[in-house]
Amino acid sequence: MIGSNGAKPLSDLPAGSEGVIRALLGGREFRSRVANLGFTAGASVKVMQNYGHGPMLVAIRGTLVALGRHEAAKVLVSADARREGP
Amino acid sequence: MMDCHDGSASAAQVAGARTIALIGQPNVGKSTVFNMITGLNQHVGNWPGKTVEKKTGVFRGQNGTVLNIVDLPGTYSLTANSEEERIARDFLIHERPDVAIAVVNAAALERNLYLVAELLALGQPLVLGLNMLDVAGQHGIRVEPHVLQAALGIPVVPIIASKNQGVRELVEAAAAVAERPGDWRPVRPAIRPEHEPVLAAVRALIAGHVPRPYPEDWVALKLLEGDAEITAMMEAALPAEAWLRLRGLLREHEDAYLDIAGGRYEWIGRMVRAAMTQPRTGAVTLTERIDRVATHPLAGLLLLLLILGLAFWLTYTVATPIAAWLSTQVLAALDALAAAALGGTSAWLFGLVSDGLIHGVGTVFAFLPILVVFFAVLGALEDIGYLARGAYVMDRFMHLMGLHGKSFMPLFLGFGCNVPAVLGSRIIEEPRGRWLTILLAPLVPCTARLAVLAFLAPAFFSTGPTIVSLGLVGLNLIVLAVAGIAVNRLAFRGEQSAFIMELPLYHVPNLRTVGLYVWNNTLSFVRKAGTLILLASMAVWALSSFPGPGIQASVLAAFGRLLMPLGRLMGLDDWRLIVALLTSFFAKENTIATLGILFNLDAESPDLATAVAAVLTAPARLAFLAVVMLFIPCLATTATIRQETRSWRWTAAALGLTLALSLLAGILIYQVGTALSAGRI
């Protein structure tokens, strides 16, 4: 289900780009934590800082969130800012 | 001490008064609201059996209204993902506050209303404090309180907590709901239509079996969300057959909880659409402009070092002179008082009071100004919103040790003094990271140890004392890193704690919030660690005085002689050096004072260092300095570790770790050094 529609890890998105969250990977607790923070399918996210190594900064639902690289890799996004149909 | 306890008990709660719980996500200005409502009429303690801070207070209105206020820990949701969230949710369910005030940040309304949606699902009577409207305005976000009020069906009061605007009206609105709960008719958050059937099925299965006081609808929702605690509770409460059917149903809908979170955000979106206008991104805000520097990998690092340098400069120019004045003037006065009061009585009683009790008071006093400065800096940085940036910048380095960025600030404070380092670890919410930070903090060489090093190194190594000193500081940091990696691997099986952290918008710090932060933290140090320091101080005095006369003929000296075989492994073939190490537990700078007494030389004179150097070979000198630098944390730090972890086992672990590491380093340095100088390697 993932990848077929062009979803890729949030950590791959360069600074300044926007994406739409498609799915969350990882353990239940991690997914629940980030989902509560607003990382849910369909939410748009903007990468504020990404140097390709170390943690990164994203803007989501009106707040700035710092994510470790490992954590960002578990958030799958489609780079297309428009929501895709079913 | 007694006065403190009596005072705090009355400030904590008033019997019979209604209770208001303050709840909100982190970074919404909730502590400022709490401070504005209660002022100094507050008490800070811990939740029973937890290391999480519990703040309670009393509101006294002009018309005689008295309300108990409980400040719940900052929490993003009511899912039991963290200790804070569990505490907040258990309080709401079991203590049933008459009304809750949800503080939300207007600049991040959507995310903040997530918690509100959860509170409404729980059925908790609620009013909304819409805070930071000014900050939102600066970012071009406009929120209409009355539209939001109409959409949610609950009172919405606009406030600017930092300027104390609207806070009284907010409390009045809450009190009105508490008076007439029947009038309170909120809009219940809807879940997605496709989830209705499965939610109904879960509700039917658990009907009549949900333990009091849990609301059935809410339990059904949490089961569908996969909440581990609620699931375990229902497994115990349901008959076996019903549980099996429920488990099957939940397994079928295992991923429902992500949809529920998503559905909640959709519901919020519908609620806020009319109430909020948000500019399309494009305008560069103040926060973004500051962050170009503050979160930059290089510039941010320099800024962090600059800020920390400033903190130390403040400590040395403001706190250290005051500490010195306190410990000489106040102690002299107390000593004179004791001499006058106990003049006719036995010498040992005077010794106990003067060298034990008053010296202990002196230790507490000596720490106070330093702590006040550190807490003021830490509190201000947190209130401004900078602390999270510092953590973000340092994350890549701290990661190597299984820690994340938030551990950097407390550990760095350790260079000044290990006590605020241990206390500062409170900013790390997640217990594993906090405990590992506390365990490692004593390995940061504090000012007192650096002073001992600075005193001895020139006489010990006439050529290149600076290089030796820097090398030893480096050794401490390497040992710290290696210990961090090893403990993380062994005790925590290399699990990395997930690094997800909100960076709040910058804002002007609130004097009252920072002031109360300093006051509460300092008070808590004096009350808890202070008591332990006084007791231990008297015990150490007794050990170093009996049977006497003098420390030379004390239990401590006998113990030092007993440890001679161990000392010889490090080349310390003199019991006096071992006793000096033992008394460094009292306070690190005591190493020099003890050596002064034992070598019968003035502790100020450089002759002392030369005399000590004379009894040691070159490798033994290096070994001795290494042991001093890595040795067990001082009494005050140990007491603080116990206070913060509330665990004697972790306190013992911190002592054991440093003891083992220091002895290991001493033995290795001496043995390898001796072999090298003898040309055997």
Interface residues (C-beta under 8 A of the other chain):
Chain A: L24 R28 E29 F30 R31 S32 R33 V34 A35 N36 L37 G38 T40 A41 G42 A43 K46 M48 Q49 Y51 H53 G54 P55 L57 A59 I60 R61 G62 T63 L64 V65 A66 L67 G68 H70 E71
Chain B: Y76 S77 T79 N81 A107 A108 L109 E110 R111 Y114 I141 E225 G226 Y257 L258 D259 A261 G262 Y265 Q278 T281 T287 E288 D291 T295 P297 A388 A391 Y392 D395 R396 H399 H404 G405 Q496 A498 F499 I500 M501 E502 L503 P504 L505
